[in-house]
Amino acid sequence: MKLLTPALAGLFFSALVSAEEGKARPDPKPSPDVLEVTPQLYAYTTELLFGEVWKRPDLVPRDRSLITLAALLVSGQTAQMTSHIKLALDNGVKPEEITGLITHLAFYSGWPNAMSAVGVAKQVFAERGLTAEQIAPPEGDWLKLEEQAEARRRAAVDANVGATAPELARYTNDVLFADLWRRTDLAPRDRSLITVAALISQNQSAQLPFHLNRAMDNGLTREQAAEVVTHLAFYVGWPKAMSAVSVLKDVFESRGKS
């Protein structure tokens, strides 16, 4: 089922040369207005956020860029996305992975947020001179599903949603998980990573246990999961991060030493 991606991807294709790779990017700096109006915020931004948090070893810069973009998109903070899309490209996130992130998060934060992000990405891609081939999702086989786990997930959706909202259950099973989650423009760990970041950013604690377990099954470690929450405290606020901590604790305990 080839749904939605061509429509969204088509909006990117009018952008036109290759992103610079392998060059060290200087730490981003807030605008001079921040220094003038809120000098302490400027100091926290330069010395703490970019001088320390972004350099912590439990998440590589590429992971930090992915979860930051996810947080900005789902929060509707498109004004901040330009610099962070540029930083993501410099941190090794591929253009097609950024388009994949936007497409994926349309399902987890709504079409308006995703569509607003399209214009920002298009502008950055044009500035970087990216070709349509670099932006397009890769062709290839879809990811295979783990049949027993997928059967359990589908049964849970049918049981919990099907009787009340049967079409929502159908879209969840046949589009969200059988289509979107199987696409190869994002690795499974990356898709889980941005989903977890999106749920934390929206304070959706009820949905977080399933996706945090899925993320850990896809390779996210406990230390990395804890660092996701720590990083996001700076981008979505301490209350949302602190609310996510109890979910992490429960999931970690349920998984034992695994």
Backbone bond lengths (Angstrom), bond angles and torsions (degrees), N, CA, C in turn:
res aa  C-N    CA-C-N  psi(-1)  N-CA   C-N-CA  omega(-1)  CA-C   N-CA-C  phi
1 M - - - 1.449 - - 1.520 109.20 -
2 K 1.330 118.71 110.99 1.457 123.30 -175.75 1.533 109.39 -99.85
3 L 1.311 116.08 76.11 1.452 120.35 -175.44 1.518 111.13 -101.99
4 L 1.336 116.66 143.70 1.457 125.18 161.24 1.508 116.30 72.80
5 T 1.307 118.29 -44.13 1.461 117.86 -175.78 1.520 112.59 -58.40
6 P 1.336 120.67 -44.35 1.461 118.59 178.77 1.517 113.21 -57.97
7 A 1.342 116.94 -38.33 1.459 119.30 -179.42 1.513 111.59 -65.03
8 L 1.315 116.52 -46.03 1.463 119.68 178.81 1.512 110.87 -70.08
9 A 1.327 116.49 -44.13 1.457 119.16 -177.49 1.524 110.82 -63.15
10 G 1.328 116.74 -33.17 1.450 119.62 -179.54 1.509 112.78 -59.96
11 L 1.319 116.62 -29.65 1.448 120.04 178.92 1.520 112.07 -69.17
12 F 1.322 116.58 -21.07 1.459 120.46 179.30 1.527 112.35 -85.37
13 F 1.328 117.46 -24.50 1.453 119.70 -162.48 1.527 113.59 -70.72
14 S 1.347 118.70 -14.62 1.449 118.81 177.54 1.513 111.59 -75.67
15 A 1.322 116.93 -13.25 1.470 119.53 174.02 1.520 109.52 -69.86
16 L 1.363 114.99 137.54 1.455 116.54 176.90 1.488 113.11 -112.19
17 V 3.537 151.35 171.62 1.373 164.15 8.61 1.507 104.79 -143.50
18 S 1.012 126.65 175.84 1.453 127.84 -161.95 1.512 111.66 -80.88
19 A 1.359 116.68 140.81 1.460 120.38 176.97 1.519 109.85 -65.32
20 E 1.319 114.68 143.93 1.462 118.16 176.47 1.517 108.66 -70.67
21 E 1.329 115.05 132.04 1.458 120.02 -178.85 1.511 109.75 -121.87
22 G 1.311 114.22 153.63 1.439 119.83 174.06 1.508 115.23 79.83
23 K 1.341 118.46 4.86 1.443 121.09 179.50 1.520 109.51 -99.52
24 A 1.301 115.57 134.57 1.456 119.91 178.37 1.522 109.19 -70.51
25 R 1.302 116.24 131.85 1.457 120.81 179.83 1.517 109.12 -98.26
26 P 1.343 117.80 132.72 1.459 118.78 176.64 1.515 110.72 -66.78
27 D 1.310 115.93 156.25 1.454 119.42 178.03 1.516 109.75 -57.07
28 P 1.346 117.96 132.80 1.461 119.48 177.27 1.523 110.54 -61.12
29 K 1.311 115.54 146.98 1.456 120.78 179.30 1.528 109.13 -120.32
30 P 1.321 117.70 138.59 1.468 118.86 174.28 1.519 109.95 -68.62
31 S 1.309 115.93 165.26 1.458 120.45 -177.56 1.525 110.66 -66.76
32 P 1.327 117.69 156.72 1.465 120.46 177.10 1.527 112.83 -57.06
33 D 1.338 116.93 -25.83 1.466 119.60 178.49 1.523 111.31 -59.67
34 V 1.336 116.52 -35.85 1.452 119.78 -179.52 1.528 109.97 -64.59
35 L 1.316 116.10 -43.36 1.459 120.27 178.42 1.521 111.23 -63.25
36 E 1.325 115.90 -39.02 1.465 120.29 -177.46 1.521 112.01 -71.58
37 V 1.328 116.92 -41.92 1.471 120.34 -172.19 1.524 111.57 -91.66
38 T 1.335 116.40 -42.40 1.472 120.45 -176.89 1.523 109.26 -132.01
39 P 1.320 117.71 76.95 1.469 119.81 -175.82 1.519 113.85 -60.10
40 Q 1.338 117.86 -31.72 1.462 118.07 179.03 1.525 111.02 -70.76
41 L 1.339 117.23 -36.74 1.464 120.10 174.81 1.522 110.31 -63.16
42 Y 1.318 116.69 -39.00 1.463 120.72 177.19 1.523 109.90 -60.36
43 A 1.327 116.37 -43.21 1.464 119.97 179.97 1.519 111.21 -65.30
44 Y 1.348 117.39 -43.80 1.462 119.77 177.59 1.529 110.78 -61.37
45 T 1.335 115.93 -39.22 1.460 119.96 -177.67 1.519 111.45 -66.45
46 T 1.318 116.64 -47.85 1.458 119.94 -174.98 1.523 112.67 -78.79
47 E 1.331 116.62 -40.27 1.456 119.60 -173.13 1.530 113.07 -90.81
48 L 1.338 116.73 -36.55 1.461 120.26 -176.93 1.521 111.86 -95.18
49 L 1.343 116.92 -58.80 1.466 119.76 -173.81 1.528 111.35 -64.71
50 F 1.340 117.02 -58.01 1.461 119.14 -177.63 1.522 112.70 -88.46
51 G 1.324 116.85 -26.31 1.453 119.10 -179.40 1.514 113.96 -81.39
52 E 1.347 116.84 -20.54 1.466 119.48 -178.04 1.522 112.69 -128.81
53 V 1.345 117.54 -59.66 1.464 120.88 -172.40 1.527 111.21 -58.22
54 W 1.322 117.38 -48.75 1.460 120.59 -177.77 1.527 112.57 -65.57
55 K 1.322 116.88 -15.44 1.457 120.80 -178.16 1.523 113.23 -103.08
56 R 1.326 117.02 1.29 1.453 119.15 178.65 1.534 109.56 -65.84
57 P 1.340 117.26 143.15 1.465 120.38 -169.16 1.523 115.81 -79.89
58 D 1.337 119.68 -13.43 1.462 119.27 -173.48 1.522 113.71 -72.59
59 L 1.330 116.98 -17.74 1.462 120.76 170.20 1.518 107.91 -131.14
60 V 1.315 116.33 133.17 1.461 119.55 176.86 1.531 108.60 -72.73
61 P 1.341 117.48 158.09 1.472 119.83 -178.84 1.530 113.44 -53.87
62 R 1.336 117.49 -35.78 1.466 119.37 179.54 1.524 110.91 -61.14
63 D 1.335 117.93 -44.17 1.458 120.92 177.75 1.531 111.05 -62.51
64 R 1.321 115.62 -41.13 1.474 119.46 -179.76 1.524 110.62 -63.69
65 S 1.318 116.69 -38.20 1.461 119.13 176.85 1.523 111.48 -64.59
66 L 1.322 117.56 -41.98 1.460 120.32 -180.00 1.525 111.39 -61.43
67 I 1.331 117.75 -47.13 1.467 118.52 -176.73 1.515 111.36 -73.72
68 T 1.343 117.46 -28.74 1.458 119.18 176.60 1.516 110.47 -68.86
69 L 1.328 117.28 -45.03 1.468 119.67 176.50 1.522 111.21 -60.26
70 A 1.334 116.88 -41.11 1.462 119.72 177.89 1.520 110.75 -60.44
71 A 1.334 116.96 -44.98 1.458 120.88 -179.05 1.526 111.52 -63.67
72 L 1.333 116.65 -42.76 1.461 119.99 -179.71 1.525 111.00 -66.26
73 L 1.337 116.48 -42.07 1.467 119.29 -178.00 1.523 111.02 -64.15
74 V 1.329 116.98 -50.45 1.466 118.65 -175.11 1.521 111.66 -69.92
75 S 1.330 116.92 -21.20 1.465 120.53 177.61 1.531 112.11 -89.42
76 G 1.327 116.49 -1.01 1.461 120.11 179.94 1.515 113.89 71.40
77 Q 1.331 117.25 23.33 1.467 121.37 -176.05 1.530 110.74 -93.41
78 T 1.331 115.61 62.08 1.463 119.29 -175.76 1.524 112.25 -67.10
79 A 1.341 118.25 -25.57 1.469 120.00 -179.86 1.516 111.54 -62.50
80 Q 1.327 116.68 -27.27 1.460 121.03 -179.64 1.527 112.60 -92.22
81 M 1.328 117.21 -6.66 1.466 119.25 -172.65 1.516 113.48 -76.90
82 T 1.326 118.28 -28.27 1.463 119.79 -176.73 1.521 111.24 -56.82
83 S 1.324 116.37 -53.81 1.470 119.27 -177.65 1.516 111.22 -66.00
84 H 1.340 117.23 -31.92 1.459 118.74 -177.25 1.529 112.44 -81.01
85 I 1.318 118.74 -26.37 1.470 119.16 171.12 1.520 109.59 -67.69
86 K 1.337 116.50 -41.34 1.470 119.81 176.74 1.527 110.10 -61.58
87 L 1.314 116.88 -44.89 1.460 120.60 179.60 1.522 110.70 -63.35
88 A 1.335 116.94 -39.59 1.467 120.53 179.12 1.522 110.98 -61.33
89 L 1.328 116.72 -44.78 1.463 119.64 177.72 1.522 110.78 -60.31
90 D 1.330 116.60 -41.64 1.458 120.31 179.07 1.525 111.66 -68.81
91 N 1.329 116.61 -25.69 1.468 121.04 178.96 1.522 113.15 -87.86
92 G 1.321 116.98 5.83 1.456 120.04 173.61 1.513 115.88 100.51
93 V 1.329 118.47 3.15 1.461 120.35 174.41 1.529 107.93 -75.12
94 K 1.321 116.64 127.12 1.456 120.89 -177.27 1.525 110.67 -77.01
95 P 1.337 117.37 151.83 1.471 119.46 178.77 1.522 112.79 -55.02
96 E 1.354 116.88 -42.48 1.461 118.34 -179.15 1.525 111.55 -67.38
97 E 1.334 117.44 -24.68 1.461 120.23 175.92 1.526 110.79 -72.72
98 I 1.326 116.72 -33.06 1.463 119.46 175.72 1.525 110.36 -68.31
99 T 1.340 117.56 -41.91 1.462 119.08 176.29 1.526 110.58 -65.07
100 G 1.341 115.78 -35.94 1.460 119.07 176.63 1.516 111.84 -65.64
101 L 1.322 116.99 -39.16 1.467 121.25 177.58 1.524 110.81 -61.29
102 I 1.325 116.11 -45.88 1.474 119.57 -179.33 1.522 110.53 -62.91
103 T 1.335 116.52 -44.87 1.465 120.32 179.75 1.523 110.94 -62.28
104 H 1.331 116.24 -46.06 1.469 120.39 -179.21 1.522 110.88 -59.98
105 L 1.314 116.76 -44.59 1.468 119.43 -174.19 1.526 113.16 -76.87
106 A 1.341 117.20 -10.65 1.465 117.92 169.80 1.524 110.28 -58.24
107 F 1.330 116.31 -34.93 1.465 121.03 -179.77 1.523 111.95 -76.58
108 Y 1.326 117.17 -25.86 1.461 119.74 -173.34 1.529 113.23 -104.62
109 S 1.327 117.73 -9.77 1.465 118.53 175.70 1.519 112.71 -135.84
110 G 1.335 116.67 -2.59 1.461 120.21 177.71 1.517 112.60 104.16
111 W 1.314 115.12 150.57 1.461 121.81 -178.96 1.530 113.14 -61.40
112 P 1.339 121.11 -41.01 1.467 119.35 -178.32 1.524 113.23 -56.80
113 N 1.333 118.13 -43.34 1.461 120.07 178.54 1.521 111.28 -63.46
114 A 1.327 116.59 -42.03 1.461 119.81 -179.59 1.523 111.13 -66.55
115 M 1.315 116.86 -43.82 1.459 120.02 -179.37 1.526 111.49 -64.35
116 S 1.328 116.92 -35.68 1.461 119.67 176.92 1.522 111.08 -65.30
117 A 1.336 116.51 -35.26 1.462 120.57 179.53 1.524 112.01 -71.01
118 V 1.326 117.54 -26.09 1.461 121.20 -179.01 1.523 110.97 -58.00
119 G 1.322 116.67 -45.42 1.458 120.41 -177.92 1.514 112.19 -63.10
120 V 1.322 116.72 -37.67 1.461 120.88 178.75 1.522 110.18 -66.27
121 A 1.333 115.97 -47.22 1.465 120.24 179.41 1.523 111.10 -61.54
122 K 1.326 116.64 -42.07 1.462 120.49 179.95 1.523 110.84 -57.96
123 Q 1.322 116.80 -43.51 1.464 121.01 -179.39 1.530 111.10 -64.16
124 V 1.320 116.93 -44.77 1.464 120.07 179.96 1.525 110.32 -65.57
125 F 1.326 116.89 -43.26 1.459 120.03 179.64 1.535 110.76 -60.77
126 A 1.329 116.23 -40.04 1.463 119.59 178.88 1.520 110.66 -65.42
127 E 1.333 117.06 -41.82 1.462 120.77 178.64 1.526 111.36 -62.39
128 R 1.335 116.06 -35.31 1.464 120.65 179.67 1.531 112.09 -83.06
129 G 1.319 117.33 -6.99 1.452 120.73 179.07 1.506 114.19 69.34
130 L 1.335 117.19 35.67 1.459 120.92 -177.99 1.521 110.83 -77.61
131 T 1.313 115.41 143.06 1.457 120.88 179.05 1.526 109.99 -88.17
132 A 1.321 115.33 162.77 1.465 120.53 177.74 1.519 110.75 -59.40
133 E 1.341 116.71 -35.03 1.461 119.97 -179.88 1.526 111.53 -66.12
134 Q 1.317 117.30 -33.10 1.460 120.48 178.76 1.518 112.36 -74.51
135 I 1.314 116.15 -26.30 1.455 121.27 -176.38 1.522 111.70 -89.35
136 A 1.330 115.98 -28.69 1.467 120.35 -173.90 1.523 111.14 -66.82
137 P 1.337 116.87 145.05 1.467 119.83 173.44 1.518 110.10 -61.37
138 P 1.328 118.33 146.83 1.461 120.54 -179.17 1.519 111.46 -69.37
139 E 1.317 114.66 145.85 1.451 119.76 173.35 1.526 108.53 -82.69
140 G 1.308 116.55 150.15 1.453 119.08 178.02 1.508 111.70 153.74
141 D 1.319 114.37 177.23 1.458 120.02 -179.52 1.514 110.58 -67.56
142 W 1.321 115.27 148.66 1.453 119.51 175.11 1.521 110.13 -73.62
143 L 1.301 115.09 159.02 1.457 120.21 176.15 1.524 109.96 -65.49
144 K 1.315 115.97 144.97 1.457 120.06 178.11 1.517 110.33 -82.24
145 L 1.316 115.64 146.81 1.454 121.60 177.82 1.524 110.28 -92.37
146 E 1.311 115.54 147.26 1.462 120.82 171.61 1.525 106.06 -80.82
147 E 1.302 116.34 108.51 1.463 121.34 -163.89 1.526 112.94 -59.11
148 Q 1.324 118.99 -44.59 1.462 120.26 -177.39 1.521 111.60 -67.60
149 A 1.341 116.50 -43.48 1.460 119.96 178.93 1.516 110.74 -64.78
150 E 1.322 116.65 -39.76 1.456 119.75 179.83 1.525 110.83 -67.79
151 A 1.315 117.48 -37.36 1.467 120.09 177.69 1.519 110.95 -63.61
152 R 1.323 117.06 -39.84 1.471 120.56 177.84 1.528 111.00 -66.39
153 R 1.325 116.38 -41.47 1.460 119.60 179.91 1.516 111.41 -64.61
154 R 1.349 115.76 -44.60 1.461 120.27 -179.98 1.530 110.56 -63.31
155 A 1.316 117.19 -41.44 1.463 120.63 179.00 1.519 110.90 -63.32
156 A 1.338 117.27 -38.88 1.464 120.67 179.26 1.517 110.83 -65.94
157 V 1.328 117.61 -40.49 1.469 120.69 177.61 1.518 110.24 -64.23
158 D 1.328 116.57 -45.74 1.464 119.73 179.84 1.525 111.15 -60.92
159 A 1.335 116.30 -40.71 1.462 119.90 -177.87 1.522 112.27 -71.02
160 N 1.317 117.13 -39.72 1.457 120.56 -173.77 1.520 114.41 -89.52
161 V 1.323 116.08 -24.91 1.464 119.67 -173.22 1.525 112.04 -120.31
162 G 1.317 116.48 -35.07 1.451 120.84 -168.60 1.511 115.74 -55.42
163 A 1.321 117.19 -43.31 1.466 119.23 -176.82 1.517 112.03 -68.66
164 T 1.325 117.33 -32.33 1.464 121.79 -176.01 1.517 112.36 -90.20
165 A 1.325 116.65 -43.39 1.468 121.38 -177.68 1.526 108.38 -136.15
166 P 1.331 116.94 76.12 1.471 119.78 -172.60 1.521 114.13 -60.73
167 E 1.340 118.08 -35.44 1.464 118.94 -179.86 1.524 111.20 -71.17
168 L 1.325 116.78 -34.39 1.464 119.46 174.89 1.525 110.15 -63.61
169 A 1.317 116.71 -40.58 1.463 120.17 176.46 1.524 110.81 -62.26
170 R 1.323 116.18 -40.72 1.468 119.44 -179.69 1.519 110.88 -65.05
171 Y 1.328 117.11 -47.05 1.462 119.81 178.53 1.529 110.97 -62.54
172 T 1.317 116.79 -37.94 1.463 120.03 179.35 1.519 110.64 -62.54
173 N 1.314 116.34 -45.85 1.462 120.15 -176.91 1.523 112.84 -76.15
174 D 1.335 117.00 -44.14 1.458 120.38 -169.16 1.522 114.24 -93.12
175 V 1.332 117.75 -22.95 1.457 120.75 -179.48 1.528 110.70 -109.07
176 L 1.325 116.32 -56.64 1.463 119.56 -173.96 1.525 111.66 -62.64
177 F 1.336 116.70 -53.78 1.464 119.36 -175.19 1.521 113.65 -92.93
178 A 1.316 118.34 -35.46 1.466 119.66 -178.12 1.521 112.73 -83.85
179 D 1.329 117.75 -11.77 1.462 121.26 -178.82 1.531 109.94 -120.90
180 L 1.321 116.62 -71.52 1.471 120.87 -173.53 1.527 112.77 -56.06
181 W 1.328 116.99 -49.26 1.458 120.53 -175.72 1.526 112.77 -70.16
182 R 1.313 117.99 -11.78 1.462 121.04 -179.26 1.528 112.97 -97.56
183 R 1.320 117.37 -3.13 1.465 120.12 -178.28 1.522 110.86 -73.90
184 T 1.319 115.47 153.28 1.461 121.03 -172.28 1.521 113.58 -101.39
185 D 1.343 117.93 8.16 1.463 118.16 177.57 1.521 111.79 -72.93
186 L 1.330 116.96 -18.07 1.462 122.35 172.61 1.517 108.78 -129.46
187 A 1.320 116.63 137.89 1.460 120.09 173.42 1.525 108.80 -66.60
188 P 1.346 118.79 152.04 1.462 120.42 -178.71 1.525 113.44 -53.50
189 R 1.342 117.76 -40.98 1.460 119.42 179.61 1.530 110.75 -64.01
190 D 1.329 117.51 -41.67 1.458 120.63 179.77 1.526 110.99 -65.67
191 R 1.323 116.67 -39.62 1.471 119.52 179.59 1.521 109.99 -65.48
192 S 1.332 116.10 -41.12 1.468 119.01 175.79 1.523 111.42 -65.59
193 L 1.331 116.30 -40.00 1.459 121.07 -177.85 1.523 111.21 -60.12
194 I 1.329 117.62 -46.94 1.467 119.04 -178.63 1.524 111.34 -73.09
195 T 1.334 117.49 -27.72 1.464 119.42 176.68 1.520 110.42 -68.42
196 V 1.325 116.89 -45.69 1.465 120.67 176.98 1.529 110.09 -59.88
197 A 1.333 117.04 -44.03 1.465 120.57 178.84 1.520 111.13 -61.82
198 A 1.333 116.50 -40.38 1.464 120.13 179.48 1.520 111.39 -64.93
199 L 1.318 117.57 -41.78 1.464 120.83 -179.29 1.521 111.20 -67.00
200 I 1.332 117.59 -42.18 1.464 120.25 176.61 1.521 109.89 -62.46
201 S 1.321 117.02 -42.31 1.463 121.65 -177.91 1.516 112.33 -64.08
202 Q 1.334 116.48 -28.57 1.462 121.22 179.79 1.523 112.74 -99.08
203 N 1.339 116.01 4.96 1.470 121.64 179.64 1.520 111.75 59.47
204 Q 1.320 116.09 38.14 1.465 121.89 -178.14 1.528 109.57 -95.65
205 S 1.322 115.77 67.00 1.469 120.74 -174.62 1.523 112.76 -63.41
206 A 1.337 117.38 -30.42 1.463 119.86 -177.63 1.528 111.77 -65.31
207 Q 1.330 116.93 -30.21 1.462 120.87 -179.12 1.526 112.37 -90.55
208 L 1.322 116.40 -11.02 1.459 120.22 -171.55 1.530 114.36 -71.03
209 P 1.347 121.20 -39.54 1.471 119.25 -177.79 1.533 113.23 -56.58
210 F 1.318 117.49 -47.23 1.466 120.17 -179.85 1.522 110.62 -58.19
211 H 1.339 116.72 -47.82 1.455 119.64 -174.48 1.525 112.59 -76.41
212 L 1.319 117.69 -28.53 1.458 118.79 174.72 1.527 110.27 -69.05
213 N 1.320 117.26 -42.49 1.469 120.01 174.32 1.524 110.87 -60.13
214 R 1.311 116.86 -42.60 1.465 120.66 179.19 1.529 110.28 -63.13
215 A 1.339 116.25 -41.49 1.463 120.26 179.34 1.528 110.83 -61.93
216 M 1.342 116.15 -41.44 1.462 119.19 179.90 1.526 110.81 -70.17
217 D 1.317 116.88 -34.72 1.466 119.47 173.43 1.529 110.81 -63.73
218 N 1.340 115.86 -29.25 1.465 121.28 -179.97 1.532 112.78 -88.51
219 G 1.341 117.19 5.35 1.457 119.12 171.70 1.514 116.61 115.31
220 L 1.326 118.87 -2.53 1.457 120.72 178.02 1.528 109.13 -74.87
221 T 1.329 117.39 128.79 1.455 120.67 -179.27 1.522 110.99 -86.63
222 R 1.334 116.04 167.58 1.461 120.06 176.77 1.523 111.18 -60.00
223 E 1.313 115.13 -43.73 1.466 119.50 -179.00 1.520 110.74 -62.74
224 Q 1.309 116.59 -40.07 1.464 119.94 178.77 1.523 111.19 -68.65
225 A 1.322 117.33 -40.23 1.464 120.28 177.95 1.526 110.82 -61.54
226 A 1.324 116.93 -43.21 1.462 120.56 177.94 1.522 110.93 -63.27
227 E 1.330 115.80 -36.82 1.467 119.36 -179.80 1.524 111.47 -71.62
228 V 1.332 117.71 -30.98 1.466 120.77 174.16 1.526 109.80 -58.27
229 V 1.317 116.16 -47.57 1.464 120.24 -179.85 1.528 110.54 -63.60
230 T 1.325 116.59 -43.60 1.456 120.83 -179.76 1.522 111.07 -60.91
231 H 1.328 116.41 -46.52 1.462 121.17 179.30 1.525 111.15 -61.26
232 L 1.329 115.73 -44.87 1.463 119.43 -175.21 1.526 112.96 -69.80
233 A 1.325 117.61 -20.03 1.465 118.92 175.53 1.524 110.60 -55.31
234 F 1.323 117.00 -33.92 1.460 121.33 -178.28 1.530 112.15 -78.03
235 Y 1.326 117.41 -20.15 1.464 120.23 -174.90 1.525 113.56 -107.61
236 V 1.320 117.99 -22.86 1.465 119.23 179.32 1.524 111.88 -125.58
237 G 1.322 116.79 -2.37 1.459 120.37 175.31 1.518 113.44 103.78
238 W 1.318 114.38 150.58 1.461 120.71 -179.04 1.528 113.50 -61.77
239 P 1.351 120.51 -40.38 1.470 118.73 -178.24 1.523 113.28 -56.74
240 K 1.329 117.67 -43.64 1.464 120.04 -179.80 1.520 111.05 -67.45
241 A 1.323 116.73 -38.89 1.467 119.74 178.51 1.521 110.94 -65.72
242 M 1.322 116.43 -43.88 1.462 119.56 -179.14 1.526 110.81 -65.64
243 S 1.319 117.67 -35.54 1.463 120.37 177.09 1.518 111.43 -65.09
244 A 1.330 116.70 -32.20 1.464 120.38 -179.45 1.524 111.91 -74.39
245 V 1.334 117.46 -23.36 1.462 120.33 -175.88 1.526 111.33 -60.90
246 S 1.334 117.01 -41.47 1.462 119.20 -179.11 1.526 111.30 -64.43
247 V 1.331 116.76 -33.49 1.466 119.95 176.44 1.519 110.22 -67.21
248 L 1.330 116.88 -44.18 1.463 119.96 177.36 1.518 110.46 -58.24
249 K 1.326 116.25 -44.95 1.464 120.59 -178.67 1.520 110.67 -58.60
250 D 1.341 116.93 -46.62 1.464 120.71 -179.16 1.522 111.11 -63.91
251 V 1.333 117.09 -42.71 1.463 120.23 -178.94 1.515 110.45 -66.46
252 F 1.324 117.11 -43.42 1.456 119.86 179.29 1.523 110.87 -59.92
253 E 1.345 116.30 -43.46 1.463 119.97 -179.72 1.518 111.56 -66.39
254 S 1.320 116.88 -37.95 1.474 120.09 -179.55 1.516 112.21 -67.61
255 R 1.329 115.96 -26.70 1.467 119.70 -179.05 1.530 111.43 -89.75
256 G 1.319 117.66 -6.77 1.449 120.87 179.70 1.512 110.57 61.97
257 K 1.297 117.14 -131.06 1.465 121.71 -179.67 1.510 113.01 -95.64
258 S 1.310 115.88 9.62 1.462 118.88 -178.03 1.508 110.42 -74.73
